[in-house]
Amino acid sequence: MRKTYTKRGMKISLISIIGSVFLSFVKLVAGIVGKSSALVSDGANSLSDVVSYTVVMGGLAASNRKADSSHQYGHEKIESIVSFLLAFVIFATGVTIGYRGFKTLNSAVILPKPSLLALGAAVVSIGVKFYLWRITVKEVHQTKLNSMRALASDHLSDIFSTAGALIGIVVSRLGWPMFDLIASIVIALLIIRSSFEVFKASYHVLMDASADSKTRKELEAAILKNPHVKKIDLLRSRTSGNGYWVETEICCCRNFKLHQAHEVAEEIHDRIERDFPYVRHLMVHINPCSGEEEFCQECEQR
């Protein structure tokens, strides 16, 4: 399943790369010819996206490598490392665009009025980015890939940034040229905000963040379905790629024979990994009851 999800993620990355190459060309040409600083800034952002999405695609391919003697838990974290680096690229792009816009805004340069070409390019860009965002969000829901979540966040940020450029162009054409530059600064702030969201998501995975409370409750309920499990002594998890590594300690009757305890652990292991596709592996440890527990009162072997 991981391999299938990775291939789907790589396909979306490739579509995003092609879309960004097209958009960067359209925006830069329309921004320069149409005299829109905001659109040129947005075009530069799309150009950086080409590099970023290529890195994401390469990271997905690398993360799909099988486990080896040096990396016995696989290479899934490469995906999050790539997303982490992508956050810095997005941040640097936002800072650069914001600095240039602010510098020009404070200069004595006479600002030209953007043309209809720039206006049309912004509308086309929003439409293309909305399509890319929709198909990427769909993959996020189905694959849970962290890099796809970062990609979706970047697409959404681009939609807002281009919308800001569009507003700046419209207002500038109405007689306030400075709003085109103000729009480029707003775009920069949105890009920087997006970089922090990507950074946060990657950070949680790299720091072995545990599963969310909803997933934890679902796992607890599934484990307790086995009638021989008296209680759960420990349940902990860590995120890896788009899934979790889980370990649990369960309490069973101390009079169980070894083969009986093994059968209980095996049943829980197989059922959880079957019913929870994002559980990479479940390790089950069985603790014997003390004989003094409340549920021990009903045991005939006490």
C-alpha positions as CSV (number, residue, x, y, z in Angstrom):
1,M,0.0,0.0,0.0
2,R,2.8,2.4,0.9
3,K,4.3,1.8,-2.6
4,T,1.0,2.6,-4.3
5,Y,0.5,5.7,-2.3
6,T,4.0,6.9,-3.1
7,K,3.4,6.4,-6.8
8,R,0.2,8.5,-6.5
9,G,2.1,11.2,-4.7
10,M,4.8,11.2,-7.3
11,K,2.2,11.6,-10.0
12,I,0.6,14.6,-8.3
13,S,4.1,16.1,-7.8
14,L,4.8,15.7,-11.6
15,I,1.4,17.3,-12.5
16,S,2.3,20.2,-10.0
17,I,5.7,20.6,-11.7
18,I,4.2,20.8,-15.2
19,G,1.6,23.3,-13.9
20,S,4.2,25.4,-12.2
21,V,6.4,25.6,-15.3
22,F,3.4,26.8,-17.2
23,L,2.3,29.3,-14.6
24,S,5.8,30.7,-14.0
25,F,6.1,31.4,-17.8
26,V,2.7,33.0,-18.0
27,K,3.0,35.2,-14.9
28,L,6.6,36.4,-15.6
29,V,5.8,37.3,-19.2
30,A,2.4,38.9,-18.4
31,G,3.9,40.6,-15.3
32,I,6.8,42.1,-17.2
33,V,4.9,43.0,-20.4
34,G,1.8,44.0,-18.4
35,K,3.8,46.0,-15.9
36,S,2.7,44.3,-12.7
37,S,5.2,43.9,-9.9
38,A,2.8,41.7,-7.9
39,L,2.4,39.3,-10.8
40,V,6.2,39.2,-11.4
41,S,6.7,38.3,-7.7
42,D,4.0,35.7,-8.0
43,G,5.8,34.3,-11.1
44,A,9.0,34.1,-9.2
45,N,7.2,32.1,-6.5
46,S,5.9,29.7,-9.2
47,L,9.4,29.3,-10.5
48,S,10.7,28.3,-7.1
49,D,7.8,25.9,-6.9
50,V,9.2,24.0,-9.8
51,V,12.4,23.3,-7.8
52,S,10.5,22.6,-4.6
53,Y,8.1,20.1,-6.2
54,T,11.0,18.3,-8.0
55,V,12.6,17.9,-4.6
56,V,9.3,16.5,-3.2
57,M,9.1,14.1,-6.0
58,G,12.6,12.9,-5.5
59,G,12.0,12.6,-1.7
60,L,9.0,10.4,-2.3
61,A,11.0,8.1,-4.6
62,A,13.8,7.8,-2.0
63,S,11.3,7.2,0.9
64,N,9.9,4.2,-1.0
65,R,13.1,2.3,-0.8
66,K,12.9,-1.0,1.1
67,A,14.4,-1.4,4.6
68,D,18.0,-2.5,4.7
69,S,20.6,-3.5,7.3
70,S,21.5,0.1,8.0
71,H,17.9,1.4,8.0
72,Q,15.8,-1.4,9.4
73,Y,12.7,0.7,9.8
74,G,12.8,1.8,6.2
75,H,13.4,5.2,4.6
76,E,10.0,6.9,5.1
77,K,11.3,9.8,7.0
78,I,13.2,11.1,3.9
79,E,9.8,12.4,2.9
80,S,9.5,14.5,6.0
81,I,13.1,15.7,5.7
82,V,12.3,16.9,2.2
83,S,9.2,18.6,3.4
84,F,11.3,20.2,6.2
85,L,13.7,21.6,3.6
86,L,10.8,22.7,1.4
87,A,9.6,24.9,4.3
88,F,12.9,26.8,4.2
89,V,12.7,27.3,0.4
90,I,9.2,28.6,0.7
91,F,10.3,30.9,3.6
92,A,13.2,32.3,1.6
93,T,11.0,32.9,-1.4
94,G,8.5,34.9,0.7
95,V,11.3,37.0,2.4
96,T,12.9,37.8,-1.0
97,I,9.6,38.9,-2.6
98,G,8.6,41.0,0.5
99,Y,12.0,42.7,0.6
100,R,11.9,43.7,-3.1
101,G,8.3,44.9,-2.8
102,F,9.0,47.0,0.3
103,K,12.2,48.4,-1.2
104,T,10.4,49.5,-4.4
105,L,7.4,50.9,-2.4
106,N,9.8,53.2,-0.5
107,S,11.6,54.4,-3.6
108,A,10.8,57.4,-5.7
109,V,10.1,55.3,-8.8
110,I,6.9,56.3,-10.7
111,L,4.8,53.2,-10.7
112,P,3.1,52.2,-14.0
113,K,-0.5,51.0,-14.3
114,P,-0.8,47.2,-14.9
115,S,-2.4,46.2,-18.2
116,L,-5.3,43.8,-18.9
117,L,-2.7,41.1,-19.9
118,A,-1.6,41.0,-16.3
119,L,-5.2,40.8,-15.1
120,G,-6.0,37.9,-17.4
121,A,-2.8,36.0,-16.4
122,A,-3.8,36.3,-12.7
123,V,-7.3,34.9,-13.4
124,V,-5.8,31.9,-15.4
125,S,-3.3,31.3,-12.6
126,I,-6.0,31.1,-9.9
127,G,-7.9,28.6,-12.0
128,V,-4.9,26.3,-12.6
129,K,-3.8,26.5,-9.0
130,F,-7.3,25.7,-7.7
131,Y,-7.4,22.6,-9.8
132,L,-3.9,21.5,-8.5
133,W,-5.1,22.2,-4.9
134,R,-8.2,20.1,-5.3
135,I,-6.5,17.0,-6.7
136,T,-3.7,17.3,-4.1
137,V,-6.2,17.6,-1.2
138,K,-7.9,14.5,-2.5
139,E,-4.6,12.6,-2.3
140,V,-4.0,13.9,1.2
141,H,-7.3,12.4,2.5
142,Q,-6.5,9.1,0.8
143,T,-2.8,8.6,1.3
144,K,-2.0,10.7,4.4
145,L,1.4,11.5,2.9
146,N,3.1,14.4,4.8
147,S,4.7,15.7,1.6
148,M,1.2,15.8,-0.1
149,R,-0.1,17.8,2.8
150,A,2.8,20.3,2.4
151,L,2.1,20.4,-1.3
152,A,-1.6,21.1,-0.8
153,S,-0.7,23.9,1.7
154,D,1.7,25.4,-0.9
155,H,-1.0,25.3,-3.6
156,L,-3.6,27.0,-1.3
157,S,-1.0,29.7,-0.4
158,D,-0.4,30.3,-4.1
159,I,-4.2,30.7,-4.7
160,F,-4.3,33.4,-2.0
161,S,-1.1,35.1,-3.2
162,T,-2.4,35.3,-6.8
163,A,-5.8,36.5,-5.6
164,G,-3.8,39.2,-3.8
165,A,-2.0,40.0,-7.0
166,L,-5.3,40.2,-8.8
167,I,-6.8,42.6,-6.3
168,G,-3.6,44.7,-6.5
169,I,-3.8,44.8,-10.3
170,V,-7.5,45.8,-10.3
171,V,-7.0,48.6,-7.7
172,S,-3.9,49.8,-9.5
173,R,-5.9,50.0,-12.8
174,L,-8.5,52.1,-11.0
175,G,-5.8,54.8,-10.3
176,W,-3.8,53.6,-7.2
177,P,-0.6,52.0,-8.7
178,M,1.0,51.5,-5.3
179,F,-1.6,48.8,-4.4
180,D,0.1,46.5,-6.9
181,L,3.3,46.7,-4.8
182,I,1.3,46.4,-1.6
183,A,-0.2,43.2,-3.0
184,S,3.2,41.8,-3.6
185,I,4.1,42.4,0.1
186,V,0.9,40.7,1.2
187,I,1.8,37.8,-1.1
188,A,5.2,37.5,0.6
189,L,3.6,37.4,4.1
190,L,1.2,34.6,2.9
191,I,4.1,32.6,1.5
192,I,6.0,33.0,4.8
193,R,3.0,31.8,6.7
194,S,2.7,28.8,4.5
195,S,6.3,27.9,5.2
196,F,5.6,27.7,8.9
197,E,2.7,25.3,8.4
198,V,4.9,23.0,6.3
199,F,7.7,23.2,8.9
200,K,5.3,22.3,11.7
201,A,3.9,19.3,9.9
202,S,7.4,18.0,9.1
203,Y,8.7,18.7,12.6
204,H,6.0,16.5,14.2
205,V,6.9,13.5,12.1
206,L,10.7,13.9,12.6
207,M,10.2,14.2,16.3
208,D,8.1,10.9,16.4
209,A,4.8,12.6,17.2
210,S,2.2,10.1,18.5
211,A,-1.1,9.4,16.8
212,D,-3.9,11.8,17.4
213,S,-6.4,11.2,20.2
214,K,-9.1,9.9,17.8
215,T,-6.8,7.3,16.3
216,R,-5.6,6.3,19.8
217,K,-9.2,5.7,21.0
218,E,-9.9,3.6,17.9
219,L,-6.9,1.5,18.6
220,E,-7.8,1.0,22.3
221,A,-11.3,-0.1,21.3
222,A,-10.0,-2.5,18.7
223,I,-7.5,-4.1,21.2
224,L,-10.1,-4.5,23.9
225,K,-12.4,-6.4,21.4
226,N,-10.3,-9.5,22.2
227,P,-12.2,-11.1,25.2
228,H,-8.9,-12.2,26.9
229,V,-7.6,-8.6,27.2
230,K,-8.5,-7.4,30.7
231,K,-7.0,-4.0,30.4
232,I,-4.4,-2.0,28.4
233,D,-1.3,-1.2,30.5
234,L,0.5,0.8,27.7
235,L,-0.3,2.1,24.3
236,R,2.1,4.4,22.5
237,S,2.8,5.2,18.9
238,R,5.1,7.3,16.7
239,T,4.5,8.8,13.3
240,S,6.5,7.5,10.3
241,G,5.8,8.8,6.8
242,N,2.0,8.5,6.4
243,G,1.6,5.9,9.1
244,Y,2.3,4.8,12.6
245,W,4.5,2.3,14.5
246,V,2.5,1.1,17.5
247,E,3.4,-0.9,20.6
248,T,1.1,-2.0,23.4
249,E,1.2,-3.9,26.7
250,I,-2.0,-5.7,27.6
251,C,-3.0,-7.5,30.8
252,C,-4.2,-11.1,30.5
253,C,-4.9,-13.9,33.0
254,R,-1.6,-15.0,34.6
255,N,-2.7,-18.7,34.3
256,F,-2.4,-18.5,30.5
257,K,-0.1,-21.0,28.9
258,L,2.6,-19.6,26.6
259,H,0.9,-20.8,23.5
260,Q,-2.4,-19.2,24.6
261,A,-0.7,-15.9,25.3
262,H,0.9,-16.0,21.9
263,E,-2.4,-16.7,20.2
264,V,-4.0,-13.6,21.8
265,A,-1.0,-11.4,20.8
266,E,-1.1,-12.8,17.3
267,E,-4.8,-12.2,16.9
268,I,-4.6,-8.6,18.0
269,H,-1.5,-8.0,15.8
270,D,-3.1,-9.4,12.7
271,R,-6.5,-7.7,13.2
272,I,-5.1,-4.3,13.9
273,E,-2.7,-4.3,10.9
274,R,-5.5,-5.5,8.7
275,D,-8.2,-3.0,9.9
276,F,-5.9,0.0,10.3
277,P,-3.9,0.4,7.0
278,Y,-1.8,3.2,8.4
279,V,-0.4,1.0,11.2
280,R,3.0,0.0,9.9
281,H,3.6,-2.5,12.6
282,L,2.0,-3.4,16.0
283,M,4.2,-4.9,18.7
284,V,2.1,-6.7,21.4
285,H,3.6,-7.5,24.9
286,I,1.4,-9.4,27.4
287,N,1.6,-8.8,31.1
288,P,0.2,-11.3,33.6
289,C,-2.4,-10.0,36.0
290,S,-1.5,-9.8,39.7
291,G,-4.2,-12.1,40.9
292,E,-5.6,-9.3,43.0
293,E,-7.3,-7.3,40.3
294,E,-11.0,-6.7,40.4
295,F,-11.6,-8.8,37.3
296,C,-9.6,-11.7,39.0
297,Q,-12.5,-12.3,41.4
298,E,-14.4,-14.0,38.6
299,C,-11.5,-16.3,37.5
300,E,-12.0,-19.9,38.4
301,Q,-8.2,-20.5,38.3
302,R,-7.4,-17.9,40.9
